[in-house]
Amino acid sequence: MSTVVIDPATSAFLEMVRATGGKPFHELSVEEIRGMITESSRQLAPATEELHDVRDQRIPVDGGEITLRIFTPRALTAGETLPMVLYFHGGGFVAGDIDTHDAIARYLSRHADAIAISVDYRRSPEYRYPTQINDAYAALTWVAEHASELRGDPGRIAVAGDSAGGTLSVVMTQLAAERGGPRIAFQALIYPWLDLRPGTSSPSRLQFGGGEYFLANPDLEYMLTLYLPDGASSTDSRVSPLLYEDLAGMPPAVIMNAGCDPVCDDGKMYADRLAAAGVPVQHHCFETTIHACVSFAGIIPTGLEALSFIASRIRAALH
């Protein structure tokens, strides 16, 4: 096992969590998990960026409608277009929404100089897999088809997401490849959860999944039981996209991981597989911090550093 070095702000956050005596996620109800994430985002998120325009747009999906929140960073000159970043929030498919991740999407819009579109996909257990996949692909398709009215460039679409949102981002690259579009130019993954098989025993799961580092292995397995319906297999590459066989021709990628995170190895393994398939990929691990550090960037400077890194890589890839 590697030596664990935690930065002071992350250590203070973990001590604060321990001092409150709160239960781990797997001992909470769905409503309690959602409330906890909503409250923590209100208190701990990065500072809110002021943008030129922010608006919500309802779009049709199979069985209903979902909301997209569209962020335009600045006024555009006549005929000017910007890249578009489709953002999928984390929360284990159970929690989080476009409000809890509003500050993250705003930051990416401002610092990547892109139109960010945050997707309020339907959550489990009310809507189980593959609803989230279908909602995400419907959003990708809608954005590509409505690029001109968004002042976006349909040739410069990135998918991005944190944790479970990273899962959705990678699955979008699979579907786009298999269905002939929409074309995805870049994928930006923030501590993605890519191997959802229960009992996964990667080194990072074994070292950091015991509950001392905010996210625990039982939390992941609890979220999985809420996400998958009876009969769905965790070995399906739509569920565990790390298992997708042919990665040749996938979009270039940047992958950010936190060192003290049970899913740290997911991102590194995906980066290695992309590289082996000839796909340009940059992987960076912020060794001294934890899962969800970007959501806590208001008090964990390393989380803000990671968010800045992701925004800079998106900007470099799409401008």
C-alpha positions in Angstrom: 0.0 0.0 0.0 1.1 3.5 -0.7 2.0 6.0 2.0 -1.0 8.3 2.7 -0.2 12.0 2.9 -3.3 14.3 3.3 -3.1 18.0 2.8 -4.1 20.2 5.8 -7.4 21.4 4.4 -8.5 17.9 3.5 -7.5 16.7 6.9 -9.4 19.5 8.6 -12.5 18.6 6.5 -12.3 14.9 7.5 -11.9 15.8 11.1 -15.0 18.0 10.8 -16.9 15.1 9.4 -15.8 12.8 12.2 -16.6 15.4 14.8 -20.2 15.7 13.6 -20.7 12.0 14.2 -22.9 11.7 11.1 -23.8 8.3 9.7 -22.1 7.1 6.5 -24.1 7.2 3.3 -25.0 3.5 3.3 -26.8 4.0 6.6 -28.9 6.9 5.4 -32.2 7.1 3.5 -32.3 8.5 0.0 -33.9 11.7 1.3 -31.1 12.1 3.9 -28.4 11.6 1.4 -29.9 14.2 -0.9 -30.3 16.6 1.9 -26.7 16.2 3.1 -25.4 16.8 -0.4 -27.6 19.8 -0.9 -26.5 21.3 2.3 -22.8 20.6 1.8 -22.9 22.2 -1.7 -24.5 25.3 -0.2 -21.7 25.7 2.4 -18.6 24.2 0.7 -18.9 24.7 -3.0 -16.4 26.9 -4.9 -17.3 30.6 -5.3 -20.0 31.4 -7.8 -18.8 32.8 -11.1 -20.8 35.7 -12.6 -21.6 34.9 -16.2 -23.2 36.7 -19.1 -26.3 34.5 -19.2 -27.7 31.5 -17.3 -31.0 30.0 -18.2 -33.0 26.7 -17.8 -34.4 24.8 -20.7 -36.8 21.9 -20.6 -36.3 19.2 -23.2 -38.3 16.0 -24.0 -37.0 12.6 -22.9 -38.5 9.2 -23.0 -41.4 9.2 -20.5 -41.2 12.9 -19.7 -39.0 16.0 -19.6 -35.8 17.1 -17.9 -34.1 20.4 -17.4 -30.8 21.6 -18.9 -29.1 24.7 -17.3 -27.2 26.6 -20.0 -24.3 28.8 -19.0 -22.9 31.4 -21.5 -19.7 32.9 -20.1 -19.6 36.2 -22.0 -21.3 38.3 -24.7 -20.4 37.0 -28.2 -19.6 39.0 -31.3 -21.7 38.6 -34.4 -21.2 35.1 -35.9 -19.0 34.0 -33.0 -19.6 30.5 -31.5 -18.1 28.8 -28.5 -17.3 25.2 -27.6 -20.0 23.4 -25.6 -19.4 21.3 -22.4 -22.2 18.9 -21.5 -21.9 18.4 -17.7 -23.3 15.5 -15.7 -23.3 15.9 -12.0 -22.2 13.3 -9.4 -24.1 11.8 -6.5 -24.2 8.1 -7.1 -27.1 8.4 -9.5 -29.2 9.0 -6.3 -28.4 12.6 -5.2 -27.0 15.8 -6.6 -28.7 18.0 -9.2 -28.1 21.1 -11.3 -28.3 23.3 -8.2 -25.7 21.3 -6.1 -23.3 21.5 -9.1 -24.2 24.9 -10.3 -20.9 26.5 -9.1 -18.8 23.8 -10.8 -20.6 24.2 -14.2 -20.3 28.0 -13.9 -16.5 27.7 -13.2 -16.0 25.5 -16.2 -18.0 27.8 -18.4 -16.0 30.8 -17.3 -12.5 29.3 -17.3 -12.9 27.0 -20.3 -14.5 29.9 -22.2 -17.3 27.5 -23.2 -21.1 27.2 -23.1 -21.7 24.7 -20.3 -24.9 22.7 -20.2 -25.6 21.0 -16.9 -28.0 18.0 -17.2 -30.7 17.4 -14.6 -31.1 13.7 -15.4 -33.6 11.7 -13.5 -32.3 10.0 -10.4 -32.7 6.6 -8.8 -34.4 4.8 -7.1 -37.5 6.6 -8.5 -35.9 6.1 -12.0 -33.5 3.3 -12.3 -31.0 2.4 -15.0 -31.0 2.9 -17.9 -33.1 6.1 -17.4 -30.0 8.1 -16.6 -28.2 6.8 -19.7 -31.2 7.6 -21.9 -31.6 11.1 -20.4 -27.9 11.9 -20.9 -28.0 10.8 -24.5 -31.2 12.8 -25.2 -29.4 15.8 -23.8 -26.3 15.2 -25.9 -28.5 14.9 -29.0 -30.6 18.0 -28.2 -27.5 20.1 -27.6 -26.0 19.0 -30.9 -29.2 19.7 -32.8 -29.8 23.1 -31.2 -26.1 24.3 -31.3 -26.9 27.3 -33.5 -29.5 28.8 -31.1 -27.1 28.2 -28.2 -24.3 30.0 -30.1 -22.3 26.8 -29.7 -20.1 24.9 -32.2 -21.5 21.4 -32.8 -18.0 20.3 -33.8 -16.6 21.2 -30.4 -18.7 19.3 -27.9 -17.1 17.9 -24.7 -18.7 15.6 -22.2 -17.7 16.1 -18.5 -18.8 14.9 -15.2 -17.7 14.0 -11.6 -18.1 10.6 -10.0 -21.3 9.0 -11.4 -21.4 11.9 -13.9 -18.1 10.5 -15.1 -19.8 7.2 -15.7 -22.4 8.9 -17.8 -19.7 10.9 -19.7 -17.8 7.7 -20.7 -21.0 5.9 -21.7 -21.9 8.9 -24.0 -18.7 8.3 -25.9 -19.7 4.6 -26.3 -23.1 5.5 -27.6 -21.9 8.3 -29.9 -19.4 5.9 -31.4 -22.0 3.1 -31.9 -24.8 5.3 -33.2 -22.8 7.5 -35.4 -23.0 10.6 -33.3 -23.3 13.2 -32.1 -19.6 13.7 -32.4 -17.8 14.2 -29.1 -14.5 16.1 -29.4 -13.3 15.7 -25.8 -14.0 13.9 -22.5 -13.2 15.4 -19.1 -13.6 13.1 -16.1 -13.4 14.1 -12.5 -12.8 11.1 -10.2 -15.0 8.9 -12.4 -16.8 5.8 -11.1 -16.2 3.4 -13.9 -16.2 -0.1 -12.4 -19.5 -0.7 -10.6 -19.1 -4.4 -10.1 -19.8 -5.2 -6.4 -16.8 -6.5 -4.5 -14.3 -4.8 -6.8 -10.9 -5.2 -5.1 -8.6 -2.7 -6.8 -5.8 -1.4 -4.5 -7.5 1.9 -4.0 -10.7 0.2 -3.0 -8.8 -1.9 -0.5 -6.8 1.0 0.9 -9.3 3.8 1.0 -12.7 2.2 1.0 -13.0 1.6 4.8 -14.8 4.9 5.6 -11.9 7.0 6.9 -11.7 9.0 3.7 -15.3 10.3 3.2 -16.4 7.7 0.6 -16.6 4.1 1.6 -17.0 0.8 -0.4 -20.3 0.1 1.3 -21.5 3.5 0.1 -20.8 2.5 -3.5 -22.5 -0.8 -3.2 -25.6 0.9 -1.6 -25.8 3.3 -4.4 -25.5 0.4 -6.9 -28.5 -1.4 -5.3 -30.6 1.8 -5.7 -29.4 2.3 -9.3 -29.8 -1.1 -11.0 -33.1 -2.8 -11.4 -33.5 -6.6 -11.0 -31.9 -8.4 -13.9 -29.4 -5.6 -14.9 -25.8 -6.8 -14.8 -23.0 -4.7 -13.3 -20.6 -6.3 -16.0 -22.5 -4.5 -18.8 -20.3 -1.8 -20.2 -23.2 0.6 -20.0 -23.0 0.1 -16.2 -19.3 -0.4 -15.8 -17.8 1.5 -18.8 -14.3 0.4 -17.8 -15.2 -2.9 -19.3 -15.9 -1.6 -22.8 -13.9 -3.6 -25.3 -12.9 -1.4 -28.2 -11.6 2.1 -27.2 -9.9 2.9 -30.5 -11.1 6.2 -31.9 -12.6 7.4 -28.6 -12.4 11.2 -27.9 -9.2 12.5 -26.3 -9.5 12.7 -22.6 -8.4 14.3 -19.4 -8.9 12.3 -16.2 -8.5 13.7 -12.7 -8.4 11.5 -9.6 -8.0 12.1 -5.9 -5.3 10.0 -4.3 -7.3 9.1 -1.1 -10.4 7.8 -3.0 -11.7 4.3 -3.4 -12.4 4.9 -7.1 -8.9 6.3 -7.8 -7.8 3.3 -9.7 -10.9 3.4 -12.0 -9.6 6.6 -13.6 -6.0 5.4 -13.9 -7.1 2.1 -15.5 -9.3 3.9 -18.0 -6.5 6.2 -18.9 -4.1 3.3 -19.4 -6.6 1.5 -21.6 -7.2 4.7 -23.7 -3.5 5.2 -24.2 -3.1 1.6 -25.2 -5.8 2.1 -27.8 -4.0 5.1 -29.2 -6.3 7.7 -27.7 -4.6 10.9 -26.5 -5.1 11.1 -22.7 -3.8 13.1 -19.8 -4.2 11.6 -16.3 -3.4 13.5 -13.1 -3.9 12.4 -9.6 -4.1 15.0 -6.8 -2.6 12.7 -4.2 -3.4 14.5 -1.0 -7.2 14.8 -1.2 -10.4 12.8 -1.4 -13.4 12.0 -3.5 -15.7 15.0 -4.0 -12.9 17.5 -3.3 -14.1 19.7 -6.3 -17.5 20.0 -4.7 -15.7 21.1 -1.5 -13.4 23.5 -3.3 -14.7 26.4 -1.1 -12.7 25.0 1.8 -10.3 22.5 0.2 -7.8 24.5 -2.0 -6.7 21.3 -3.8 -10.2 20.8 -5.0 -10.1 24.3 -6.6 -6.7 23.4 -8.1 -8.2 20.3 -9.6 -11.2 22.2 -11.0 -8.8 24.8 -12.5 -6.8 22.0 -14.1 -9.9 20.4 -15.7 -11.1 23.8 -17.1 -7.6 24.5 -18.5 -7.5 21.2 -20.3 -11.0 21.6 -21.8 -10.0 25.1 -23.0 -6.8 23.8 -24.5 -8.5 21.0 -26.3 -11.5 23.0 -27.7 -10.0 26.4 -28.5 
